[in-house]
Amino acid sequence: MSGIYIHIPFCKQACSYCDFYFVTRDRLIPEFVDALVHEISAVPLFDGSPFPSDPVRTLYLGGGTPSRLPLSQLERIFEALHRQFDLSGLTECTVEVNPEDVTTAWLDGLRDLGVTRLSMGIQSFQPELLDFMHRAHSSTQAHYALDTVTGAGFPSFSVDLIYGCPGQSDAQLRDDLEQLLAYSPPHVSAYSLTIEPRTRLGKQTELGRLAPADDETVAGQARMIRESLASRGVERYEISNYAAPGHEAEHNSAYWNHQNYLGLGPAAHSFFWPVGHNQALRWHHAADIHNWSRTVQSEGYQIWVDAAVAWRNGDLPGVNGPTPPDGIEIEQLPQETLAGERMMTGLRTSTGVDPDQLLSRYGHPLSPAQRKRVEEFRHQGWMEPEAPLRLTDRGFELADAIILRLLE
């Protein structure tokens, strides 16, 4: 199995741009961990399937903000994972943290648990932008956290930046980059601000109180980030992700390549594609901590243990095997859908998409219309001239439009 993802939904407060599932009631942490340990322990549910027997390569605790959890609760989670899964071959173990939670003692505890990589949401050092994004930390806390992380001895760490905010100037972004690069981060995730409908920014935009940054400004800031990071040996390997050699995020790469992974916790997604089968499954828990807790501790969840028999025989739950209980949504993915997903995720990476793999693994040769469009994109300088299908720097700026045209 490629990896395990655990969704820790707790946050100190709601960021103005975030539409991930989260809760701000820390008093729920103990009962959440109880339910999560129960869910991990119920994974005999997958007995006879590859999930508990195959060595897990990557483990990722995201959210939310996993750094809201005390070390004692994280220890319970890791103990349950080690009891249930083969983590002896783990090559990457990532925990997301926010600057306001970072202490030397907490980081020492993470390292003792086997965490090898931190992912920290800085977003900006500018006080006015932190206030606009309703971040819980200050610029001073961001610098303290980076000082502490860089001295903590983890093999790798990543920092998130956000650009393309309404009113964000190039000078502000340049200053953010200068301050960040002083810490020589081996990995940076740089996200253009997306205004989602159900967020505070979405409501302000709907009411006409906020105008998104224009496309030209956003594209220029993306170029500034790419050039600044490249000058320090941190190269783009995915449209929003940059890494020094050997520091690419293994866990996220598994998502882009349709490798099997298991999601635990509220709103967590899982993916499973049996070898030789012509369709895969993706399923997820409800984005509700109480619904999820009831589901994973219900009799119906235990009954789903029978799915193991179906999986062992190469059948899929919800297709030829038992259906999941209420609170779990399941989606059947035929190879045609998977091929489209692979085209979309692959073109967002520096390695691109291999047409031979589309045919051998997905049963999908490029159509004459797609081949024609590939040649058009190459002529425009948006795609590299030879296989595999890879976007140029200019192509990455137009990636969404290019992918849409190829999938039409």
N, C-alpha and C positions, 0 to 999 in steps of 0.2 A: 504494500500500500504506500502511496506517495506521502500522505500526510494526514494530520489531525488538526482541525481548527476548533477552538473553543471560544464561544462568544461570552465575554464578561460585560454585561450591559450597563454597569454603573458609571456615572459621570458626576462631577461636582456640580456642573450647571450645563445648560443647553447652549451650545454654540449656535450662532445665528444662521449658519449655512448648512448645518448637519441634518440629514434625514435618515441616518442609521438608527437602529432601535437602541434606546437607552432609557434608564431610569435614574433619578437623582436621590433615591431614598436608600442611603447606606444602611439603614436599620434592617433592610431585607437581605444583606450579605450573608449572614449565617444560614438562613433557611435556603437561600440560593445555592450555597455550597453544598448543603445537605442533599438537595435535589440533583445537583450536578454529579456528586459522587455516586448517587443512586443510578443516574443515567450511565455513567462510566461502568459501573458494576453490572449493569444490565446488558452489557455488550456480549455476554453469551448468546444474546439475541442474534449475534452474527456468527455463532459457533458453527463451524463447517464451511463458512465463507472465508475469503482471504483476510477479512479485517483483523481478527485477533492473532492470526498465525503468521502473517507476513510481517517482517521487520518494518517499522515505521521510520521513514527517512526524515520527515520534518514535523515539527510541532509549533503551532502558532496560537498565542493567546491574544485575541484582539477584542475590540469593543465598539462603543463604550471605552472604558479606561481600566484595564486590568490593574494599573497601579493604585486604584482605590482599595484593593484588597490587602489586608494585613498579611504579613509573611506566614502567620500560622494557618490562615485559610488557603493560601497558595500551596503550602506544604501538604495539606490534606488532598488537594487536587492532584498534585504530582505523585503522591503515594498511591492514590487510586489508579492513576494512569500506569504506573509501573507494575501494579498487580495485574492489570488487565491486558496490557499490550507488550509487545517486544520492542523496547526502546533502545536495545543494545547497539543498534546501528544508526542511531540518530545523528544526522550530519548538520542539522540546524534547529535551534530552539529559540524562538523569538517571543518577546513579550513587549506589548505596546505600553508606553509610559507617557505621562504628561509632566511638564517641568515642575508644577507645584507640588508633586508627590515625591520627588526624588530626594533621597537621603543616602548617605554612605552606607549605613547599616542595612537599609532595604536592598540596595544593590548588591552588597556582600551576600545577603541571603539568597537573592536570585542566582548569583553565580554558584553558590553551594548547591542549589537545586538542579544545576546543569544547564541553565540558560546561557546561550552563546551569543545572542544578538538582541539588541534593544532597538525599538522603533519609537522615536520621540516626536510628538507633535509640537513643533515650535511655531510654525505658520508664519510668524513675522517677529521682528524685534521692535517694530514701530508702535509706540503706545497708542496712537490714534487708530491704527489698524487692528491691534489687539482688542481695543474697545469696540470697534465696528463689528468684529467677528464674535464678540462676547466671549473671549477666551478667559479662562480662570487664572492665568498666570500673567506676570509682568515681564518686562524686558530683563529686569534684574534677575528674576527667578530663572528665566531661560538661560542666561549666562552662567548662573550657578549650577544649573542642571547639566549643561554641557561640560563645564569644568569637572564636575563630579563624575560624569559618565566617561569622559576621556581618560580619567585617572583610575577607573575601576577595573581595568584589565579584561574587558570583554573582547573576544576576537573580532567583533564587528558591531557597528551600530548604524542606524539610519535616522535621518532627520526629514520631517515634512515641512515644505514651504507652500504657501498659497500666493498666487499672483493673479492679476486681472481683476482686482477688486475695484469697484466704482471709486474713482478719484485717486487711486493709487498711482503715484508718479514713478517714472523710470528712476529718478534719483532715490526714491525710497527703496525700490527693489534692488538697486545697485548697492545701497548701504546694507540691506539685509544680506546680500550675497557676500559682501566684504566681511561682515561680522561673522557669518557662518563659516566661511572658508578659513578663518583664523583657527578653527578647531580641526581642520583637515578631515571632514566627515568622509568615510569610505563609501557611503551610499546616501543619496538624496532622492526623495520623492517630491516632485514639484507639480502641483495641481492647479490648473486654471479654475478660478472660482466658478462653480456652477450654482445657479440660483434655482433651488428645488421648490415645487409648489407648496409643500406642507411645512416649510420652514419660516422663521421670522423674516428672513430676507425675501422669501417668496411672497409673503403677505404684503410687505412694503412695496414690492414691485407691482403686485396686482392692484394696489391702491394708488399707483402712480407716484409714490413717494421716493422711488429709487429707480435709477436707470442703469442697466448693466454696462460694463465697459465695452467699447466698440471693438470689432474684430481686429482691426489694424493695430490697435494698442496692445491687445492680448497677444497677437502674433509677434510683435516686436519684443515684448517682455519674455516670451518663450525663447526667442533667439538669444536674448541677453543671458538667460539662464544657461542655455546649452553652451554658449561660447565661454562663459565664465567658468563653468564646471569643467569643460574640456581642457581649459588652460591649466587646470590642476590635476589632470589625469583621471577625471571622473566622467566617464563617457555614457551617453544615452544607450540603453539596451532595450528600452520599452518607451512608449511615447511619453510617459510621465515619470520614468525611473532612470536614474543615473548611478553608475557604480565604478569604483576603481576595480582593476582586474581581480577576479576571485571573490568579489563581495556582492555579486548579484543575488537577489532574493530567491532562494531555491523554492520556498513554499509557494510563492505567487507564480513562479514559472510553471509549477505543476498544474495550476488552474488553466493556464493558457494552452497547455499541451494535452488536455483531457486525460490526466492521470487520476487514478482513484483517490478520493479523500473522504474523510468522515467529519461531519460537523456536529458538535455537541453544544448545547445551550440554546436559549431562546433566539429565534430568527436565524439560527445557523443552517447552512446548506451543506448537503452531501452529494457526491457524485460517484456512480459505480457503473463500469462498462465491462461486463464479463468478456474474457478472451474468446474470440470467435463468434460473438453474438452480434446481430445486426442492429441492435438498439441498446441504448443506455438508459439509466434512470438518474434523475436529479430530484432530491426531496429536501424539504425544509420544515422546521418547526415554526409554529405561529410566533409572531413578533409580540409576545405577551408573556411576561415572566410567570404569571399565575397560571395561565393556560398551559404553558410548557411544563411547569412543575407538576400540575395535575396529570398531564399526559404521560410523562416519563415514569410516574409512580403508580399508574393505573394498571388494572388487570389487563386491559386491552393491549397495553405496550408489552407486557410479558407474553401475551399470546402471540405477538408478532415474532417470537422466537422461532415459530414454525417456518418463517421465511428462510431460515438458514438451510433447510432441506431443499427448498426451491433453488436457492443460490448455488448450493453444492452441485445440483444437477444441471446448472447452466440456465435455469429459468429465472424470471425476474418477478419479485413481489409486485402485486398490482397488475401483472400481465398474466402469468400462469400460476402465481403463488398467492399467499395471503396478502390482503390489503392492509395498510397501516391504520392505526386507530385515529380517532378524531384528534385534531391538533397537529397532524402532519400532512402536508400537501406533497403529492408525488406527481412527477411529470415524466412521461415516456418520450425519449428522444430518438427518432429514427436517424439512420446514417446521413440522410440528406440534411437534416437540421444540424447535426454535428459537423458536417462539412462546412456549412455556412458559418458556424461558430468558430471553427478552426481558421477559416479565411479571415474572419474579423479580428480574432485575437492575434493570429500570426502576423498580419500586416502591421500591427501596432508594435512589433518587436524588430530589433535590428537584424535578427536571423531570418525573418520573413517566413514565407510559406513555400514548401517544396511541392510542386505539382505532382511529382511521382508519389509522394505520401498521400496526397488527396485521393489519388486513384487506388493505391494499395490498401490504405487503412479505412478510407471513407467511401470507396467505390464511386468517387466523383471526379471524372475527368473534366478539365476546363472545357466549357462549351465554345463553339466558334465565336459567339458574341463576346464572351469573356476574353478570349485570346485577342480579339480585335481591340478591345478596350485596353488590355495590357500593353499592346503595341502603341496605342495612342498615349498612354501615360508615360511610356518610355520616351516617346518622341518629345513630350512636353518637359522631360527632365524630372518627372515626379517619381519615377521608378527606375531602379538600377537596370542596366541594359541586358543582363544575363540572369539565368535562373540561379537560385530560387527567386521568387517574387519578393522584392524588397523595396521599400520606399526610400527615396533620397531625403535629405534634410528638408528640402522644399516640399516633398511629398508628405512628410509628417505634418506639416502645417495644414495640409488639405486632407488629412487621413480620413476623417469621417465621410467627406463627400466621395473620395475615391472608393472606400469600402462599400458605401451605399450603391455606387454605380456598378461595381463588380457583382454585387449580390442581387441586383434588380432582376 
